[in-house]
Amino acid sequence: MTTKKIGKRGRPRGRPRGFDLDAAILSALDLFHRKGYDGVGVAELSKSMGITAPSLYSAFGNKRSLFEQVLKHYIQSQGDWLSAALSVEGDLSEVMTHFFACAAEAYTRDPEHCGCLVMDATRNCSDAEAKALTAGFRSATRQLICDYIATAEPTISKDAVTALSDYVLMILVGLSGSARDGVAADALKATAEIAAAGFVQQLQHHKREGTLNE
């Protein structure tokens, strides 16, 4: 069994006095968002945070654990637009049209950090566990949407709710990736409008099917 070397006053050796955990996470978030998970190494992360590599391992365990904390911070600080967009007044078609427009706006709000960290940070990633982290958060987003659709439109079938939820998540992935690849905000908003029209069309189709099956 191995133990961490402890310096004076019981602090893990290598961790600087006055270490700011929140500032470190923000620095890591910036790098992961701009470069993706595979595009950032421990050396660059520790340099950006102003700490040594041993300090990074002492504070976070490893790069993947740091990434998990970054994802949680990102969702708490920047993911509130999802629930806010679903809380507006209107029927399902109106709300989802608003939702897609909000996504386009959110993904282009910060020119330095376009797209969504959850949707894109592990795109083409070689680390299966890092990919599983973002997949878990995407699954939670899908479930949020699924629950909303099922509640807002109880007349459509469970399969229809699943299909519409999958559609919404795939649109979010596409909008995020396009924003990250440099697509202009106006073009993204126009695509969001087309995506919303597609959702409304499919919703109407499922509602007619539900009526016929009654």
Legacy VTK file of the C-alpha trace (Angstrom):
# vtk DataFile Version 3.0
C-alpha trace
ASCII
DATASET POLYDATA
POINTS 214 float
0.000 0.000 0.000
1.351 3.448 -0.912
0.630 6.744 0.766
0.895 10.346 -0.428
3.879 12.258 0.853
2.788 14.835 3.357
4.543 18.121 3.826
4.375 20.526 6.742
0.990 21.078 8.382
-0.393 17.935 6.774
-0.727 19.354 3.237
0.006 16.980 0.298
3.446 17.891 -1.030
3.320 19.917 -4.256
0.017 21.642 -3.539
0.650 25.393 -3.316
-0.416 27.499 -0.377
-3.633 29.391 -1.155
-4.735 26.929 -3.862
-8.026 28.206 -5.384
-10.085 25.178 -6.411
-12.797 27.170 -8.198
-10.274 29.164 -10.230
-8.487 25.948 -11.175
-11.723 24.375 -12.410
-12.521 27.477 -14.480
-9.073 27.355 -16.091
-9.558 23.694 -16.930
-13.046 24.382 -18.272
-11.631 26.971 -20.659
-9.095 24.504 -22.052
-11.466 21.537 -22.307
-14.089 23.694 -24.015
-11.691 25.158 -26.570
-9.612 22.068 -27.293
-11.694 19.065 -26.275
-10.711 16.340 -23.836
-8.040 14.705 -26.010
-6.590 18.072 -27.028
-5.463 18.965 -23.515
-2.685 17.336 -21.511
-1.875 17.415 -17.811
1.134 19.672 -18.406
-0.996 22.301 -20.149
-3.745 22.017 -17.554
-1.387 22.456 -14.620
0.359 25.384 -16.301
-2.973 27.112 -16.967
-4.045 26.571 -13.353
-0.740 27.860 -12.034
0.041 24.643 -10.173
2.386 21.705 -10.607
1.343 18.385 -12.108
1.677 16.672 -8.691
-0.634 19.337 -7.260
-3.189 18.593 -9.976
-3.106 14.885 -9.169
-3.281 15.647 -5.441
-6.306 17.918 -5.839
-8.271 15.999 -8.488
-6.885 12.464 -8.722
-6.289 12.473 -12.470
-7.265 14.273 -15.670
-10.521 12.351 -16.030
-11.641 13.178 -12.493
-10.834 16.825 -13.117
-12.895 16.652 -16.306
-15.835 15.240 -14.359
-15.709 18.147 -11.907
-15.468 20.570 -14.823
-18.554 19.027 -16.431
-20.535 19.316 -13.194
-19.498 22.955 -12.783
-20.378 23.674 -16.414
-23.865 22.199 -16.078
-24.536 24.054 -12.838
-23.286 27.396 -14.155
-24.250 27.299 -17.835
-26.832 24.566 -18.294
-29.737 26.404 -16.700
-30.932 27.607 -20.114
-32.344 24.109 -20.739
-34.867 24.121 -17.927
-35.531 27.842 -18.381
-36.373 27.328 -22.061
-38.821 24.568 -21.152
-40.551 26.634 -18.491
-42.104 29.279 -20.770
-45.852 29.479 -21.380
-47.298 27.819 -24.469
-48.207 24.484 -25.995
-45.533 21.908 -26.844
-44.972 23.206 -30.382
-44.473 26.765 -29.160
-42.214 25.774 -26.298
-39.980 23.572 -28.431
-39.712 26.256 -31.110
-38.518 28.578 -28.353
-36.233 25.824 -27.024
-34.382 25.362 -30.318
-33.914 29.129 -30.660
-32.484 29.237 -27.123
-30.045 26.461 -27.997
-28.746 28.378 -31.010
-28.311 31.467 -28.852
-26.631 29.596 -25.988
-24.161 27.848 -28.283
-22.989 31.107 -29.871
-23.189 33.422 -26.846
-19.467 33.290 -26.083
-17.276 33.515 -29.211
-14.371 31.955 -27.281
-16.422 28.944 -26.181
-18.893 28.094 -28.925
-20.965 24.955 -28.696
-21.671 22.840 -25.635
-18.988 21.195 -23.515
-21.223 18.201 -22.804
-22.103 17.676 -26.464
-18.637 18.206 -27.935
-15.750 17.837 -25.492
-15.346 14.115 -26.187
-16.091 14.185 -29.905
-13.742 11.566 -31.470
-12.267 11.012 -28.005
-10.002 7.990 -27.445
-10.772 7.730 -23.715
-13.794 5.476 -23.206
-14.340 6.576 -19.600
-14.283 10.268 -20.508
-16.776 9.537 -23.290
-18.969 7.734 -20.771
-19.013 10.854 -18.590
-20.393 13.092 -21.330
-22.730 10.332 -22.515
-24.217 10.185 -19.023
-24.882 13.919 -18.960
-26.363 13.798 -22.479
-28.624 10.977 -21.328
-29.809 13.137 -18.429
-30.570 15.959 -20.883
-32.532 13.561 -23.073
-34.499 12.341 -20.057
-35.361 15.921 -19.098
-36.724 16.512 -22.590
-38.491 13.155 -22.643
-40.256 13.862 -19.344
-41.303 17.297 -20.544
-42.767 16.016 -23.825
-44.612 13.167 -22.089
-46.163 15.590 -19.606
-46.976 18.304 -22.140
-48.534 15.916 -24.686
-49.980 12.881 -22.825
-52.057 11.777 -25.835
-49.081 10.570 -27.886
-47.560 7.126 -27.441
-44.430 6.269 -25.470
-42.671 5.395 -28.730
-43.576 8.822 -30.110
-42.172 10.516 -27.016
-38.963 8.522 -27.407
-38.645 9.394 -31.099
-39.234 13.108 -30.493
-36.776 13.179 -27.595
-34.115 11.484 -29.707
-34.761 14.034 -32.445
-34.313 16.952 -30.057
-31.056 15.589 -28.644
-29.633 14.951 -32.114
-30.509 18.490 -33.134
-28.736 19.824 -30.041
-25.646 17.786 -30.919
-25.736 19.123 -34.478
-26.226 22.739 -33.429
-23.431 22.493 -30.874
-21.009 20.899 -33.308
-21.820 23.449 -35.993
-21.287 26.323 -33.557
-17.984 24.831 -32.483
-16.952 24.500 -36.129
-17.517 28.220 -36.657
-21.002 28.425 -38.165
-22.313 31.981 -37.725
-25.021 32.711 -35.157
-27.556 33.799 -37.794
-27.077 30.577 -39.759
-27.413 28.531 -36.594
-30.641 30.329 -35.670
-32.031 29.695 -39.166
-31.232 25.997 -38.800
-32.873 25.992 -35.368
-36.070 27.338 -36.968
-36.029 24.550 -39.556
-35.416 21.983 -36.803
-38.350 23.384 -34.838
-40.598 23.121 -37.898
-39.548 19.487 -38.264
-40.414 18.817 -34.633
-43.847 20.397 -35.027
-44.521 18.373 -38.162
-43.573 15.114 -36.452
-45.587 16.006 -33.357
-48.691 16.580 -35.475
-48.107 13.247 -37.193
-47.883 11.426 -33.846
-50.981 13.181 -32.550
-52.975 12.083 -35.620
-51.743 8.537 -35.103
-52.834 8.691 -31.487
-56.292 9.859 -32.503
-56.643 7.068 -35.067
-55.595 4.432 -32.528
-58.156 5.498 -29.938
LINES 1 215
214 0 1 2 3 4 5 6 7 8 9 10 11 12 13 14 15 16 17 18 19 20 21 22 23 24 25 26 27 28 29 30 31 32 33 34 35 36 37 38 39 40 41 42 43 44 45 46 47 48 49 50 51 52 53 54 55 56 57 58 59 60 61 62 63 64 65 66 67 68 69 70 71 72 73 74 75 76 77 78 79 80 81 82 83 84 85 86 87 88 89 90 91 92 93 94 95 96 97 98 99 100 101 102 103 104 105 106 107 108 109 110 111 112 113 114 115 116 117 118 119 120 121 122 123 124 125 126 127 128 129 130 131 132 133 134 135 136 137 138 139 140 141 142 143 144 145 146 147 148 149 150 151 152 153 154 155 156 157 158 159 160 161 162 163 164 165 166 167 168 169 170 171 172 173 174 175 176 177 178 179 180 181 182 183 184 185 186 187 188 189 190 191 192 193 194 195 196 197 198 199 200 201 202 203 204 205 206 207 208 209 210 211 212 213
